[in-house]
Amino acid sequence: MARAIDTQPDADAVQLRLYRAMSPSDRARLAHEMSMDARAITHAAIRRRHPDYTDDDARWALFRILVGDELFRKVWPAAPLVAP
């Protein structure tokens, strides 16, 4: 596992030990929480860039980021292609 570039080596070692000590379900829970946090931050950034967007527009923009335009069009062909 590569060391995080924004973390001091001693802090990185502690973090790695803590992650390794976690149960698989705890690591999965943490990964899910981090993913949801990243989505929330991205959604908030979209809302900041586009204050005129409706909640649906912001959600469509987030989905475009998450899956890319090609898959977005295949899954939601009638959805608006709003800018992220």
C-alpha positions in Angstrom: 0.0 0.0 0.0 1.4 3.4 -1.0 1.8 6.1 1.6 -0.5 9.1 1.3 1.4 12.1 0.0 -0.4 14.5 2.4 0.3 12.4 5.6 3.5 12.2 7.6 5.1 8.7 7.6 4.5 8.1 11.3 0.8 9.1 11.1 0.5 7.0 8.0 1.9 4.0 9.8 -0.6 4.5 12.7 -3.5 4.8 10.2 -2.4 1.7 8.4 -2.2 -0.3 11.6 -5.7 0.9 12.6 -7.1 -0.1 9.2 -5.4 -3.6 9.4 -6.9 -4.1 12.9 -10.4 -3.5 11.6 -12.7 -6.3 10.8 -13.7 -6.8 7.2 -17.2 -5.5 8.0 -15.8 -2.4 9.7 -13.6 -1.7 6.7 -16.6 -2.1 4.4 -18.6 0.2 6.6 -15.8 2.8 6.6 -15.4 2.6 2.8 -19.2 3.1 2.4 -19.1 6.1 4.7 -16.2 7.6 2.8 -17.9 7.0 -0.5 -21.1 8.7 0.8 -19.0 11.6 2.1 -17.3 12.0 -1.3 -20.7 12.0 -3.0 -22.1 14.6 -0.6 -19.0 16.9 -1.1 -19.4 16.5 -4.9 -23.1 17.2 -4.8 -22.5 20.3 -2.7 -19.8 21.5 -5.2 -22.3 21.1 -8.1 -24.9 23.1 -6.2 -22.3 25.8 -5.5 -21.3 26.0 -9.2 -24.9 25.9 -10.4 -27.2 27.6 -7.8 -30.0 27.6 -10.4 -30.1 23.8 -10.6 -33.1 22.0 -9.1 -32.4 19.0 -6.8 -33.0 16.7 -9.7 -30.6 18.6 -11.9 -27.9 18.4 -9.3 -28.5 14.7 -8.9 -28.3 14.1 -12.7 -25.0 16.0 -12.7 -23.7 13.9 -9.9 -24.7 10.7 -11.7 -22.8 11.9 -14.8 -19.7 12.3 -12.8 -20.1 8.9 -11.1 -20.7 6.7 -14.2 -19.5 8.8 -17.1 -21.4 10.0 -20.1 -21.5 6.8 -22.1 -23.0 4.7 -19.3 -25.2 7.6 -18.2 -26.8 7.8 -21.6 -27.3 4.0 -21.7 -28.9 3.8 -18.3 -30.9 7.1 -18.4 -31.4 7.9 -22.1 -34.2 10.4 -21.4 -32.4 12.2 -18.5 -31.2 15.7 -19.1 -27.5 16.0 -19.8 -26.8 18.8 -17.3 -23.2 20.1 -16.7 -21.5 19.0 -13.6 
